[in-house]
Amino acid sequence: MAQRGADPGEGQARMNNEPGQGMRELQASLTKAPDVTNKALRDLVRDGAAMINNKAKAYAPVDEGQLRASIHTEGPTGTGATVQAKVGTNVKHAKW
């Protein structure tokens, strides 16, 4: 057991005697939560789109390389649950 006045050991929380301090810290953290969650979701969508982009380029047939070079990613765009990215090309090729 820690002696009175001693610094808390590793892994122990220091008690704050200011009333409501813990609640204010919790409210501040919860206020930031949507921004943190949105950034994490956008990062995941961006990374997933990059993987799809790389696979599309790997599987694209190559004659002159125009199709492969034209594959690109747009985004991510949106916020909340509507974050999206698009992977595609604007090059038109004849069916083969």
TORMAR-311075 format. One record per residue: residue number from 1; residue in one letter; x, y, z of N, C-alpha, C, O in turn. Coordinates in steps of 0.2 Angstrom, whole numbers, plus 5000, padded with zeros to 4 digits. Layout:
! residues N
{r NUM; A; {X; Y; Z}; {X; Y; Z}; {X; Y; Z}; {X; Y; Z}},
...
END
This chain:
! residues 96
{r 1; M; {5004; 4994; 5000}; {5000; 5000; 5000}; {5004; 5006; 5000}; {5009; 5006; 5004}},
{r 2; A; {5003; 5011; 4996}; {5007; 5017; 4995}; {5006; 5021; 5002}; {5000; 5022; 5004}},
{r 3; Q; {5011; 5024; 5003}; {5011; 5029; 5009}; {5008; 5036; 5007}; {5008; 5038; 5001}},
{r 4; R; {5005; 5039; 5012}; {5002; 5045; 5011}; {5007; 5050; 5008}; {5012; 5051; 5012}},
{r 5; G; {5006; 5054; 5003}; {5010; 5059; 5000}; {5015; 5056; 4995}; {5019; 5060; 4992}},
{r 6; A; {5016; 5049; 4995}; {5021; 5046; 4990}; {5018; 5046; 4983}; {5012; 5046; 4982}},
{r 7; D; {5022; 5047; 4978}; {5020; 5046; 4971}; {5017; 5039; 4970}; {5020; 5034; 4972}},
{r 8; P; {5012; 5039; 4966}; {5009; 5033; 4964}; {5014; 5029; 4960}; {5018; 5032; 4956}},
{r 9; G; {5014; 5022; 4961}; {5018; 5018; 4957}; {5016; 5017; 4949}; {5010; 5020; 4948}},
{r 10; E; {5020; 5014; 4945}; {5018; 5013; 4938}; {5011; 5009; 4938}; {5010; 5004; 4942}},
{r 11; G; {5007; 5012; 4934}; {5000; 5008; 4933}; {4995; 5011; 4938}; {4989; 5008; 4937}},
{r 12; Q; {4997; 5015; 4943}; {4992; 5017; 4947}; {4990; 5024; 4945}; {4994; 5028; 4943}},
{r 13; A; {4984; 5026; 4946}; {4981; 5033; 4944}; {4982; 5037; 4950}; {4981; 5035; 4956}},
{r 14; R; {4984; 5043; 4949}; {4984; 5048; 4954}; {4977; 5051; 4955}; {4974; 5053; 4950}},
{r 15; M; {4975; 5052; 4961}; {4969; 5054; 4963}; {4969; 5062; 4962}; {4973; 5065; 4965}},
{r 16; N; {4964; 5065; 4959}; {4963; 5072; 4958}; {4958; 5074; 4963}; {4952; 5072; 4962}},
{r 17; N; {4959; 5078; 4967}; {4954; 5081; 4972}; {4950; 5086; 4970}; {4945; 5088; 4973}},
{r 18; E; {4951; 5088; 4963}; {4946; 5093; 4961}; {4940; 5090; 4959}; {4940; 5086; 4954}},
{r 19; P; {4934; 5092; 4961}; {4928; 5089; 4960}; {4926; 5090; 4952}; {4927; 5096; 4950}},
{r 20; G; {4924; 5085; 4949}; {4922; 5085; 4942}; {4927; 5085; 4937}; {4926; 5085; 4931}},
{r 21; Q; {4933; 5085; 4939}; {4939; 5084; 4934}; {4939; 5078; 4930}; {4939; 5079; 4924}},
{r 22; G; {4937; 5073; 4932}; {4937; 5067; 4928}; {4931; 5067; 4923}; {4932; 5065; 4918}},
{r 23; M; {4925; 5070; 4925}; {4920; 5071; 4921}; {4922; 5076; 4915}; {4920; 5074; 4909}},
{r 24; R; {4925; 5081; 4917}; {4927; 5086; 4911}; {4932; 5082; 4906}; {4932; 5084; 4900}},
{r 25; E; {4936; 5078; 4909}; {4941; 5075; 4905}; {4937; 5070; 4900}; {4939; 5069; 4894}},
{r 26; L; {4933; 5066; 4903}; {4928; 5062; 4899}; {4925; 5065; 4894}; {4924; 5063; 4888}},
{r 27; Q; {4921; 5071; 4895}; {4918; 5075; 4891}; {4922; 5077; 4885}; {4920; 5077; 4879}},
{r 28; A; {4928; 5079; 4887}; {4933; 5082; 4882}; {4935; 5076; 4877}; {4935; 5077; 4871}},
{r 29; S; {4936; 5070; 4880}; {4938; 5064; 4875}; {4932; 5063; 4871}; {4933; 5061; 4865}},
{r 30; L; {4926; 5063; 4874}; {4920; 5061; 4870}; {4918; 5066; 4864}; {4916; 5064; 4859}},
{r 31; T; {4920; 5072; 4865}; {4919; 5077; 4860}; {4924; 5076; 4854}; {4922; 5077; 4849}},
{r 32; K; {4930; 5073; 4856}; {4934; 5072; 4850}; {4933; 5065; 4847}; {4936; 5064; 4841}},
{r 33; A; {4929; 5061; 4850}; {4928; 5054; 4847}; {4926; 5054; 4840}; {4928; 5050; 4836}},
{r 34; P; {4921; 5058; 4838}; {4918; 5058; 4831}; {4924; 5060; 4826}; {4925; 5057; 4820}},
{r 35; D; {4928; 5065; 4827}; {4934; 5066; 4823}; {4939; 5061; 4822}; {4941; 5059; 4817}},
{r 36; V; {4940; 5058; 4828}; {4945; 5052; 4828}; {4942; 5046; 4824}; {4946; 5043; 4820}},
{r 37; T; {4936; 5045; 4825}; {4933; 5039; 4822}; {4932; 5040; 4814}; {4934; 5036; 4810}},
{r 38; N; {4931; 5046; 4812}; {4930; 5048; 4805}; {4937; 5048; 4802}; {4938; 5045; 4796}},
{r 39; K; {4942; 5050; 4805}; {4949; 5049; 4802}; {4951; 5042; 4802}; {4954; 5040; 4796}},
{r 40; A; {4950; 5038; 4807}; {4951; 5031; 4806}; {4948; 5028; 4800}; {4951; 5024; 4797}},
{r 41; L; {4941; 5029; 4800}; {4937; 5026; 4794}; {4940; 5029; 4787}; {4941; 5024; 4783}},
{r 42; R; {4942; 5035; 4787}; {4944; 5037; 4780}; {4951; 5034; 4779}; {4953; 5033; 4773}},
{r 43; D; {4955; 5033; 4784}; {4962; 5030; 4783}; {4961; 5022; 4781}; {4964; 5020; 4776}},
{r 44; L; {4956; 5019; 4783}; {4954; 5012; 4781}; {4952; 5012; 4774}; {4954; 5007; 4770}},
{r 45; V; {4947; 5016; 4772}; {4945; 5017; 4766}; {4950; 5018; 4761}; {4951; 5015; 4755}},
{r 46; R; {4955; 5023; 4762}; {4960; 5025; 4758}; {4965; 5019; 4757}; {4967; 5017; 4751}},
{r 47; D; {4966; 5015; 4762}; {4971; 5009; 4762}; {4968; 5004; 4758}; {4971; 5000; 4754}},
{r 48; G; {4961; 5003; 4759}; {4958; 4997; 4755}; {4957; 4999; 4748}; {4958; 4995; 4744}},
{r 49; A; {4956; 5005; 4746}; {4956; 5008; 4739}; {4963; 5007; 4736}; {4964; 5005; 4730}},
{r 50; A; {4968; 5008; 4740}; {4975; 5007; 4737}; {4976; 5000; 4736}; {4980; 4998; 4731}},
{r 51; M; {4974; 4995; 4740}; {4975; 4988; 4738}; {4971; 4986; 4732}; {4974; 4982; 4728}},
{r 52; I; {4965; 4989; 4731}; {4961; 4987; 4725}; {4965; 4990; 4719}; {4965; 4987; 4714}},
{r 53; N; {4967; 4996; 4720}; {4971; 4999; 4714}; {4977; 4995; 4712}; {4978; 4994; 4706}},
{r 54; N; {4980; 4993; 4717}; {4986; 4989; 4715}; {4984; 4982; 4712}; {4988; 4980; 4707}},
{r 55; K; {4979; 4979; 4714}; {4977; 4972; 4711}; {4974; 4974; 4704}; {4976; 4970; 4700}},
{r 56; A; {4971; 4979; 4703}; {4968; 4980; 4697}; {4974; 4981; 4692}; {4973; 4979; 4686}},
{r 57; K; {4979; 4985; 4694}; {4985; 4986; 4689}; {4988; 4979; 4688}; {4991; 4978; 4683}},
{r 58; A; {4989; 4975; 4693}; {4992; 4969; 4692}; {4988; 4964; 4687}; {4992; 4960; 4684}},
{r 59; Y; {4982; 4965; 4687}; {4978; 4960; 4683}; {4976; 4963; 4676}; {4973; 4960; 4672}},
{r 60; A; {4977; 4970; 4675}; {4976; 4973; 4669}; {4980; 4970; 4663}; {4986; 4969; 4664}},
{r 61; P; {4977; 4968; 4658}; {4981; 4966; 4652}; {4985; 4971; 4649}; {4983; 4977; 4649}},
{r 62; V; {4991; 4970; 4647}; {4996; 4975; 4645}; {4998; 4974; 4638}; {5000; 4968; 4636}},
{r 63; D; {4996; 4978; 4634}; {4998; 4979; 4627}; {5003; 4984; 4626}; {5009; 4983; 4625}},
{r 64; E; {5000; 4990; 4627}; {5005; 4996; 4627}; {5005; 4999; 4634}; {5009; 5004; 4635}},
{r 65; G; {5001; 4997; 4639}; {5002; 4999; 4646}; {4997; 5005; 4647}; {4997; 5008; 4653}},
{r 66; Q; {4993; 5007; 4642}; {4989; 5013; 4643}; {4983; 5011; 4649}; {4982; 5016; 4653}},
{r 67; L; {4980; 5006; 4648}; {4975; 5004; 4653}; {4978; 5004; 4660}; {4975; 5007; 4665}},
{r 68; R; {4983; 5000; 4661}; {4986; 4999; 4668}; {4988; 5006; 4670}; {4987; 5008; 4676}},
{r 69; A; {4991; 5011; 4666}; {4993; 5017; 4668}; {4987; 5022; 4670}; {4988; 5026; 4674}},
{r 70; S; {4982; 5020; 4667}; {4976; 5025; 4668}; {4972; 5023; 4675}; {4968; 5027; 4677}},
{r 71; I; {4973; 5017; 4678}; {4970; 5015; 4684}; {4972; 5020; 4689}; {4978; 5021; 4691}},
{r 72; H; {4967; 5023; 4693}; {4968; 5028; 4698}; {4963; 5027; 4703}; {4957; 5024; 4703}},
{r 73; T; {4964; 5031; 4709}; {4959; 5031; 4715}; {4957; 5038; 4716}; {4961; 5043; 4716}},
{r 74; E; {4951; 5039; 4717}; {4948; 5045; 4719}; {4945; 5044; 4726}; {4942; 5040; 4728}},
{r 75; G; {4947; 5049; 4730}; {4944; 5049; 4737}; {4950; 5047; 4742}; {4956; 5046; 4740}},
{r 76; P; {4948; 5046; 4748}; {4941; 5045; 4751}; {4937; 5052; 4751}; {4940; 5057; 4752}},
{r 77; T; {4931; 5051; 4750}; {4926; 5057; 4751}; {4921; 5055; 4756}; {4920; 5049; 4757}},
{r 78; G; {4917; 5060; 4758}; {4912; 5059; 4763}; {4914; 5059; 4770}; {4920; 5060; 4772}},
{r 79; T; {4909; 5059; 4775}; {4910; 5059; 4782}; {4905; 5054; 4785}; {4901; 5051; 4782}},
{r 80; G; {4907; 5052; 4791}; {4903; 5048; 4795}; {4902; 5041; 4792}; {4908; 5038; 4790}},
{r 81; A; {4896; 5038; 4791}; {4896; 5031; 4788}; {4896; 5031; 4781}; {4895; 5026; 4778}},
{r 82; T; {4897; 5037; 4777}; {4896; 5037; 4770}; {4903; 5039; 4767}; {4903; 5042; 4762}},
{r 83; V; {4908; 5037; 4770}; {4915; 5038; 4767}; {4916; 5032; 4762}; {4914; 5027; 4762}},
{r 84; Q; {4918; 5035; 4756}; {4919; 5030; 4750}; {4925; 5033; 4746}; {4928; 5038; 4746}},
{r 85; A; {4928; 5028; 4742}; {4933; 5029; 4737}; {4931; 5025; 4731}; {4928; 5020; 4731}},
{r 86; K; {4934; 5028; 4725}; {4933; 5025; 4719}; {4939; 5023; 4716}; {4944; 5027; 4716}},
{r 87; V; {4939; 5017; 4713}; {4945; 5015; 4709}; {4943; 5013; 4702}; {4938; 5010; 4701}},
{r 88; G; {4946; 5016; 4697}; {4944; 5015; 4690}; {4948; 5018; 4685}; {4954; 5020; 4687}},
{r 89; T; {4946; 5018; 4679}; {4949; 5021; 4673}; {4944; 5025; 4669}; {4938; 5023; 4669}},
{r 90; N; {4947; 5029; 4665}; {4943; 5033; 4660}; {4945; 5031; 4653}; {4942; 5034; 4648}},
{r 91; V; {4949; 5026; 4652}; {4951; 5023; 4646}; {4946; 5018; 4643}; {4944; 5014; 4647}},
{r 92; K; {4944; 5019; 4637}; {4939; 5014; 4634}; {4943; 5010; 4629}; {4947; 5012; 4625}},
{r 93; H; {4942; 5003; 4630}; {4945; 4998; 4627}; {4940; 4994; 4623}; {4935; 4993; 4626}},
{r 94; A; {4942; 4991; 4617}; {4937; 4987; 4614}; {4937; 4980; 4618}; {4942; 4978; 4621}},
{r 95; K; {4931; 4977; 4618}; {4931; 4970; 4621}; {4935; 4965; 4617}; {4936; 4966; 4611}},
{r 96; W; {4939; 4961; 4620}; {4943; 4956; 4617}; {4941; 4949; 4618}; {4944; 4944; 4616}},
END
